[in-house]
Every structure is written in structure tokens, then in C-alpha cells.
Amino acid sequence: MGEHGFPFEEGRLRHSLAMTVVTMMVAASSLDAQAPTPLFSVNAELGDYGLTDLSSVMRGRISLVHDPAGDRIQLNFVRSTEVPPPPPPPAPQEAIERPSEAPIESGLKALWVWNTADLIRDSAERDVFLTFVETQGIERIFLYLASAEGERPSAGYIPFDGSALAPLLAALHARGALTYALDGDPNYVREENREGILRTVRRVAEHNRTHEPEERFLGVRYDVEPYLLPGFQGPQRGQILGDYVSMLADVAEEAHAAGLLVGADVPFWFDGGDEETGEPFEAELNGERRPVLEHVMAAVDDMAIMAYRTDAYGPSGSLVRAAGEIALGRRAGVGVFVGVETTRLYDEELYTFRGEARVGLPTLRDAAWVFLEDRGDGRVRVWFANGEEAVATLERQTPDVEALRYWFAGGPVSPPGDWLSFYSLGADAMETVAGQIVRQFGDDPAFLGLAFHDYRGLSALLER
């Protein structure tokens, strides 16, 4: 193994398949931070969470994200007075045993690439990228479809320039790397974007029909992340998931008819349930209600599981996170990549509040508090105030303190970014965990290999 090379260079995975946070967080509608006092706020719509007024709120969670550009608050969820059913017992998982000196079997190495426009525009940067792909033995590229120069995407349609992409695809092909056309956005689940998405798939198919074999795409790939829509944490979840699996089914029908493979990138927890209620993630498609992953696997040829952890073993390690999807993929004949995160992820603090709210402002101000301010018409402003100065600033900024409901925030749970990403842990730590994943799953016919997120993160990590 070379300096910072991947630890599974020898051989190739043999399989019979086709060729082939983190706490859930919902981005609220707007964001505002008041520096320098530790006071932050974010706007939300109660209807997204199945609520009509503040009086029904009895519990919720916020996140304080420590971004170098400035701390910010995110609303994870708010819940009503309804008591949720107890979570079901965890589904039995296949045993994860730690092999001692098991040989490392090889798998494919895949790479997400988002800076496509730069690679097309800058020949020097393109040469560095191609050298990196060849040196590291990358065999699958998830290449973001950048719009042609002077064009803009619209409602799911990406007007890419096939003639500009063809030389890059050919150069990757010459280095043993096959390429998926990558796209995705949470709003792609919405019906108004469906025709644009399918138009993009048809454009990829047309590109393949009009270009030489080495200049063609292997397939299309969608990284949609529908759980980032605010309504996912409320009564709209069923509709969102139904629209999501419907979108993938339509994409698969269009793509497969054109000889394209279909890939999807999904979170590791789709085979679990809501963290509070235990409610499984299910969706209805063509009158059939099934677990979301079953619908996804019925449509795609392969998946990348975002099992982002920097430990392989243990109750929350990447092996446990990916084991369920590997088992489902084996039964469904769908290949599974296990995702590895290398980009910078920020530390955060999670505050969970429960119980009956109090009205106005607290008497004890030297503490951390969560406030919900009623703005009328189902609109609410969520505030996080830590300390006496922050509460005093909130009091000055709030026209009517009687519109405030507040809870003691308590002590936070603070997952660090290096719990999920190798960004600050370095190449040696990543290679160790990558080797452990491949040792565990290398002989499984559903395991395709590792998918690294992303090119810029991985190249910078290996350089360091």
C-alpha cells in the first residue's frame, strides 16, 4: 500500500449484480443570528409540523451549529401534546464480528464530484483531477450535471453541455472510471419538478445515443434527501416519501428504457423509524404501502448508503449503520456502496425541550432557554437565548413578551463533526476504517465497495 493509498487495492470484488444528522435536521424557512450576544432565531411554519398553535407544543429539538462563518440555529422538530407510542424493539441485525487477520477483499471505489463546472472550464484543474482518479484507482464517478455556460437549471431540468462533458467522460473511461450523471435537490419530490427531471434523464439518454461508447454515461444518479424539507417532520412526511419513491420509479422507467443504470443516495436510517415515535418510514406507491427502502430498491440498480461514522465497530459504527441495507440489497439484487465522509462537518449542540411551556420571560436569566414566539397565521419564530444578556436582548427585540412561550434548554448533546467525517482525523484513520468495512462486507454479493464524499474533501484529506 502506498502513502495514503486505499487499503484494498488488490483484486476485484466478484458479484453477480448489474454493473454496478446523524440526527435528522430540517432546515427552517429563514435564519438570523444576532452577534455578539448568544441569541439566535429562525422562522418556521407550525403547519409543517402538524400544529395549529403554540398551546399544543409540548416538546421539540433545536440544533446550534458551529459554522466558521457564524453560529446558527436550526429547528429539528416540535411535537404536540399527543403521547407517541413507544418505539418498537430494534430489528434484529446480522452479527457484526471483528475479523482479526481476515484478508482484505477488493470492492469498487466511487467518488462524488460536485465541482464539474470547474473541471470543464479549467484544464489544469481537470488534469489534477484525472491524475487523482487514476492514482487512487477510482472506478465509479458520481459526476454532478453542471448547466452549460450561460444556462440555468429550471424545475428539475439541467441543460448540460454534452459536447463539453464528452472529453471528460472519455478521459475518465480511459483511466478505468465509469460515470453516473448526478443530480438532486429535496424539492425534486414535488410534482411540479417531475417533468423537468425526466427531461434531464432523456437528455442523458440522447447524449449516449449521439456519442462514442467511451464518452457515454453509465447511468443517472439522484441524491435528493427529501428529509430536508420542513414538512418531513410533520403530517406531510407520508406525502413527501410517496412523492420521493414515485419520482425514483418514474426515473427508473425512463432510464432503463434507454439502457441507463439508476443509482440513489440514501441515509442509513431509512430502514429504521422516527427517533421519538418509532414510526417506520413507509410510503405508498400505486396503492401499495411498503417500507421506503423496499420501494427504492424496486427502482434502482444500486444505492450509496450515507453511513457516515468514523468508527466501524460499536453500536453506532458504520458497519451497524450499513448492515441492514446490505442485507436488503442481497435479497433484492441491488448493489450497495457504503459511504465515507471526508468533507468538513461542523460541531453542533442539540437541545431537547419537554413539558408545559411558560408564558413571557424567565425570572432566572443566567441559563439557556428555548423560546417560541407566536407571529400569527401559524407562523412562529424560534429563539435560543443563552445567558442574561441574550434574554435581555430578546426582551428588547420582542414587541409583545406575552407572545413568547419558553422552556429550559438544559445541557446539550454535542456531537462533534469528526464523529461523522474524517476531515480532521486524517488519512490513516480513514484508511483503517475503510479497511474494516471492506473486510466485513467484502464477500457479500450486495457490497459494491466504498463511495467517498467528495472529491475536494478526499483529495485535501490525502494531501494533509
C-alpha positions in Angstrom: 0.0 0.0 0.0 1.4 3.4 -1.0 1.4 6.5 1.1 -2.2 7.4 1.8 -3.4 4.9 -0.8 -6.6 2.9 -0.2 -6.2 -0.3 1.8 -7.9 -2.6 -0.7 -6.0 -2.2 -3.9 -5.6 -5.9 -4.8 -8.1 -7.9 -6.8 -11.7 -7.0 -7.6 -15.0 -7.7 -5.9 -16.8 -10.6 -7.6 -20.5 -10.1 -7.7 -23.5 -11.1 -9.9 -25.3 -7.8 -9.7 -25.7 -5.3 -12.5 -22.7 -3.1 -13.3 -22.9 -1.6 -10.8 -27.9 14.2 11.1 -26.6 11.8 12.0 -29.6 13.4 13.7 -32.3 14.3 11.2 -32.4 18.0 10.7 -34.9 20.2 8.9 -33.8 23.5 7.5 -36.2 26.1 8.6 -37.6 28.8 6.3 -35.2 31.7 7.3 -32.3 32.3 9.6 -31.0 35.1 11.6 -28.2 35.4 14.2 -27.7 38.3 16.5 -24.0 38.8 17.3 -22.2 39.2 19.6 -24.7 38.0 22.2 -25.5 34.3 22.2 -29.0 34.9 20.8 -30.2 33.1 17.7 -33.5 32.8 15.9 -35.2 31.0 13.0 -38.6 31.3 11.4 -40.9 28.3 10.9 -44.4 27.3 10.0 -46.3 25.3 12.6 -48.3 23.6 9.9 -45.2 21.9 8.6 -45.1 20.0 11.9 -48.8 19.3 12.1 -49.6 22.0 14.6 -52.0 24.9 14.5 -51.0 27.0 17.6 -48.3 27.2 20.2 -50.5 26.0 23.0 -50.2 22.4 21.7 -46.4 22.3 21.7 -45.0 20.1 24.5 -41.6 19.0 23.2 -39.1 19.7 20.5 -35.5 19.9 19.5 -33.2 22.6 18.1 -29.6 22.5 16.9 -27.0 25.1 17.4 -24.5 24.6 14.5 -21.0 26.0 15.0 -20.1 27.1 11.5 -16.9 29.2 11.0 -19.0 31.7 9.2 -21.1 32.1 12.3 -23.1 30.0 14.7 -26.7 29.4 13.5 -29.8 27.7 14.9 -31.9 25.0 13.2 -35.3 23.7 14.2 -35.3 19.9 14.2 -38.9 19.4 15.2 -41.7 20.4 17.5 -44.3 17.9 18.7 -47.8 18.3 20.2 -49.3 17.1 23.4 -50.2 13.7 21.9 -48.2 11.0 23.6 -46.4 8.9 21.0 -46.5 5.1 21.1 -43.4 3.5 22.5 -40.7 2.7 19.8 -40.8 -0.9 18.7 -37.9 -3.1 19.7 -34.9 -2.8 17.4 -35.0 -5.1 14.4 -32.6 -8.0 14.7 -29.3 -7.3 12.8 -26.8 -9.7 11.5 -23.9 -10.1 13.8 -21.0 -7.7 13.3 -17.9 -9.6 14.3 -14.4 -8.1 14.3 -12.2 -10.2 12.0 -8.7 -10.5 13.3 -6.4 -11.1 10.3 -9.1 -11.5 7.6 -7.7 -10.7 4.1 -9.0 -7.5 2.5 -11.2 -8.2 -0.4 -11.5 -5.6 -3.1 -14.5 -3.5 -4.0 -15.2 -0.7 -6.3 -14.2 2.8 -5.3 -16.7 5.5 -6.1 -16.4 9.3 -5.7 -18.9 12.1 -5.6 -17.8 15.0 -7.7 -19.7 18.3 -7.4 -17.2 20.8 -9.0 -17.9 19.7 -12.5 -18.1 23.2 -13.9 -14.6 23.9 -12.7 -13.3 20.7 -14.3 -14.8 21.7 -17.6 -13.6 25.3 -17.5 -10.0 24.8 -16.1 -7.8 22.4 -17.9 -5.1 22.4 -15.2 -7.7 21.5 -12.5 -9.1 18.8 -14.8 -5.6 17.3 -15.2 -5.1 17.2 -11.5 -8.5 15.5 -11.0 -7.8 12.9 -13.7 -4.4 12.1 -12.1 -6.1 11.7 -8.8 -8.7 9.3 -10.2 -6.0 7.2 -11.8 -3.7 7.2 -8.8 -6.3 6.3 -6.3 -7.9 3.7 -8.6 -11.4 5.3 -8.6 -13.7 3.2 -10.7 -17.1 5.0 -10.4 -17.6 8.7 -10.6 -20.9 10.3 -9.4 -20.5 13.5 -11.6 -22.8 16.4 -10.9 -24.5 17.6 -14.0 -23.4 21.3 -14.3 -25.5 23.5 -16.5 -24.0 24.7 -19.8 -22.3 28.0 -19.7 -24.9 30.8 -19.8 -27.7 28.3 -19.0 -29.6 27.9 -15.7 -31.4 24.8 -14.3 -35.2 25.0 -14.1 -37.7 22.9 -12.3 -35.6 19.7 -12.3 -34.2 20.2 -15.7 -30.4 20.6 -16.1 -29.4 22.0 -19.5 -25.9 20.4 -19.5 -23.5 20.7 -22.5 -22.8 17.1 -23.7 -20.0 18.3 -26.0 -18.2 19.9 -23.1 -18.6 16.8 -20.9 -17.7 14.2 -23.5 -13.9 14.7 -23.4 -14.0 14.4 -19.5 -16.1 11.2 -19.7 -13.7 9.8 -22.3 -10.7 10.7 -20.1 -12.2 9.0 -17.1 -13.1 6.0 -19.1 -9.5 5.7 -20.3 -8.5 5.6 -16.6 -10.9 2.8 -15.8 -13.7 5.0 -14.3 -17.3 4.9 -15.4 -19.5 7.9 -14.8 -23.0 8.5 -13.5 -24.9 11.7 -14.2 -25.6 13.0 -10.7 -28.3 15.5 -9.7 -30.6 16.0 -6.8 -32.4 18.5 -4.6 -35.0 18.0 -1.8 -37.6 19.9 -3.9 -37.3 17.2 -6.6 -40.0 15.3 -4.8 -42.5 18.0 -5.7 -44.8 17.1 -8.6 -44.1 20.4 -10.5 -40.4 19.3 -10.9 -41.2 15.8 -12.3 -41.3 16.6 -16.0 -38.0 18.6 -15.7 -36.3 15.7 -14.0 -37.4 13.2 -16.7 -36.4 15.7 -19.4 -32.9 15.6 -17.9 -32.9 11.8 -18.0 -34.0 11.9 -21.6 -31.2 14.4 -22.4 -28.6 12.0 -20.8 -30.1 9.2 -22.9 -29.8 11.4 -26.0 -26.2 12.2 -25.1 -25.4 8.5 -25.0 -27.1 7.8 -28.4 -25.1 10.6 -30.1 -21.6 10.0 -28.6 -19.0 7.3 -28.8 -19.1 4.5 -26.2 -16.2 5.9 -24.1 -18.0 9.3 -24.0 -21.2 7.9 -22.5 -22.7 7.9 -19.1 -23.1 4.6 -17.3 -26.3 5.8 -15.7 -28.2 8.5 -13.8 -28.0 9.1 -10.1 -30.2 11.1 -7.7 -29.1 12.5 -4.3 -32.4 14.0 -3.3 -32.5 14.0 0.6 -36.3 14.6 0.9 -36.0 14.7 4.7 -34.5 18.2 4.5 -37.9 19.6 3.7 -39.5 21.1 6.8 -42.8 19.1 6.3 -40.9 15.8 6.7 -41.2 16.2 10.5 -44.9 16.8 10.3 -48.0 15.4 8.7 -46.5 15.9 5.2 -44.0 13.1 5.7 -46.2 10.5 4.1 -46.8 12.7 1.0 -43.1 13.6 0.8 -42.0 10.0 0.9 -44.7 8.9 -1.5 -43.6 11.6 -4.0 -40.0 10.6 -3.5 -40.4 6.9 -4.4 -42.8 7.9 -7.2 -40.1 10.1 -8.6 -37.5 7.3 -8.5 -39.9 4.9 -10.1 -40.5 7.3 -13.0 -36.8 8.0 -13.4 -36.1 4.2 -13.4 -38.8 3.6 -16.1 -37.3 6.3 -18.3 -33.7 5.5 -17.7 -34.0 1.7 -18.0 -35.8 2.0 -21.3 -32.7 3.9 -22.6 -30.2 1.4 -21.2 -29.1 3.6 -18.3 -28.5 2.3 -14.8 -30.2 4.1 -11.9 -28.5 4.9 -8.6 -29.7 6.7 -5.5 -28.0 8.0 -2.4 -29.9 7.4 0.8 -29.4 7.9 4.6 -28.7 4.9 6.8 -31.8 5.4 8.9 -34.4 4.8 6.2 -34.7 1.2 7.4 -35.4 2.4 11.0 -38.1 4.6 12.4 -38.7 8.1 13.8 -36.4 8.7 16.7 -39.2 9.8 19.0 -42.2 7.8 18.0 -40.7 4.7 16.4 -43.0 5.2 13.4 -41.4 3.4 10.4 -40.5 5.2 7.3 -43.1 4.0 4.8 -44.5 5.2 1.5 -47.4 4.4 -0.7 -46.8 3.8 -4.4 -49.5 2.6 -6.9 -51.7 1.8 -3.9 -49.1 -0.3 -2.2 -47.7 0.8 1.2 -44.3 -0.6 1.9 -41.1 0.5 3.7 -39.4 3.3 1.8 -36.2 1.3 1.1 -38.2 -1.5 -0.5 -39.7 1.0 -2.9 -36.3 2.5 -3.6 -34.7 -0.9 -4.2 -37.5 -1.9 -6.6 -36.5 1.1 -8.8 -32.7 1.4 -8.6 -29.7 -0.8 -9.7 -27.5 0.4 -6.8 -27.6 2.6 -3.7 -25.0 4.5 -1.7 -25.7 4.4 2.0 -24.6 7.5 3.8 -23.4 5.5 6.8 -21.2 8.4 7.9 -19.3 7.4 11.0 -15.6 7.5 11.8 -15.7 4.2 13.8 -16.5 1.0 12.1 -17.5 -1.1 15.1 -19.7 -0.4 18.1 -23.5 0.3 18.4 -23.4 3.4 16.2 -20.5 2.4 13.9 -20.6 2.4 10.1 -20.9 -1.4 10.0 -24.1 -1.5 12.0 -25.4 1.5 10.1 -24.9 -0.3 6.7 -25.7 -3.9 7.6 -29.4 -3.6 7.2 -29.1 -2.1 3.7 -26.5 -4.7 2.7 -28.9 -7.5 3.7 -31.9 -5.9 1.9 -29.7 -5.3 -1.2 -28.7 -9.0 -1.2 -32.4 -10.1 -1.2 -33.4 -7.5 -3.8 -30.4 -8.0 -6.1 -29.4 -4.3 -5.6 -25.8 -3.3 -5.2 -24.8 -1.2 -2.2 -21.9 1.3 -1.8 -21.1 2.3 1.8 -20.5 6.0 2.1 -17.4 7.6 3.7 -17.4 11.3 4.6 -14.3 13.4 4.1 -15.6 16.9 3.9 -15.7 19.4 6.8 -18.8 18.9 9.0 -19.4 21.3 11.8 -19.8 20.6 15.5 -23.3 21.2 16.9 -25.3 21.3 20.1 -28.6 19.5 20.3 -31.1 20.9 22.8 -34.3 18.9 23.5 -37.1 20.6 25.5 -40.2 19.0 27.0 -43.2 19.8 29.2 -45.6 22.6 29.5 -44.4 25.9 28.3 -44.5 29.1 30.4 -45.5 32.4 29.1 -43.3 35.5 28.8 -39.7 35.7 30.0 -38.0 33.6 32.8 -37.1 35.2 36.1 -33.8 33.2 36.1 -31.9 34.6 33.2 -28.4 33.2 33.6 -29.2 30.0 31.8 -30.0 28.6 28.3 -33.6 28.9 27.1 -35.7 28.0 24.1 -38.5 30.4 23.1 -41.3 30.1 20.6 -42.8 33.4 19.6 -46.3 33.4 18.0 -46.3 35.6 14.9 -49.8 34.8 13.9 -51.3 32.8 11.0 -49.4 29.7 12.1 -46.0 31.4 11.9 -43.6 31.1 14.7 -40.1 32.4 15.5 -37.8 30.1 17.4 -35.3 31.7 19.7 -32.3 30.3 21.6 -31.0 32.6 24.3 -28.1 31.6 26.5 -27.4 33.9 29.4 -28.7 37.1 30.9 -27.5 39.4 28.2 -29.2 37.3 25.5 -32.5 37.2 27.3 -32.3 41.0 27.8 -31.7 41.5 24.1 -34.6 39.2 23.3 -36.8 41.3 25.6 -35.9 44.5 23.8 -36.5 42.9 20.4 -39.9 41.4 21.2 -42.8 43.8 20.8 -45.1 41.6 23.0 -43.4 39.3 25.5 -46.8 37.7 26.1 -46.5 36.1 22.7 -43.5 34.1 24.0 -43.6 30.5 25.2 -40.4 29.2 26.8 -38.6 26.1 28.1 -35.4 25.5 29.9 -32.9 24.2 27.4 -30.8 22.2 29.8 -27.5 20.7 28.8 -26.8 20.0 25.2 -25.8 16.8 23.5 -22.8 17.8 21.4 -21.9 15.5 18.5 -18.6 16.7 17.0 -18.0 16.9 13.3 -15.3 14.3 13.5 -17.8 11.8 14.7 -19.1 11.7 11.1 -16.3 12.9 8.9 -12.6 12.1 8.7 -11.9 15.7 7.7 -9.9 16.4 10.9 -8.9 12.8 11.7 -6.6 12.3 8.8 -5.9 9.7 6.1 -4.6 7.0 8.4 -7.8 6.9 10.4 -9.9 6.8 7.2 -7.8 4.0 5.7 -8.2 2.0 8.9 -12.0 2.2 9.0 -12.2 1.7 5.2 -10.3 -1.5 5.5 -12.5 -2.7 8.4 -15.7 -2.0 6.3 -14.3 -3.9 3.3 -13.1 -6.8 5.5 -16.6 -7.1 6.9 -18.6 -6.8 3.7 -16.1 -7.8 1.0 -17.5 -11.3 0.4 -21.2 -10.2 0.3 -22.6 -10.2 -3.2 -24.5 -7.0 -2.5 -21.5 -5.0 -1.4 -20.2 -2.9 -4.3 -17.5 -1.0 -2.4 -16.9 2.4 -0.8 -18.2 5.7 -2.0 -16.2 8.7 -0.9 -17.8 12.1 -0.3 -16.4 14.0 -2.0 -13.5 14.7 -4.5 -12.4 18.0 -2.9 -12.7 16.7 0.6 -10.9 13.4 -0.1 -8.0 15.0 -2.2 -7.4 17.6 0.6 -7.5 14.9 3.3 -5.0 12.8 1.4 -2.7 15.7 0.8 -2.7 16.6 4.5 
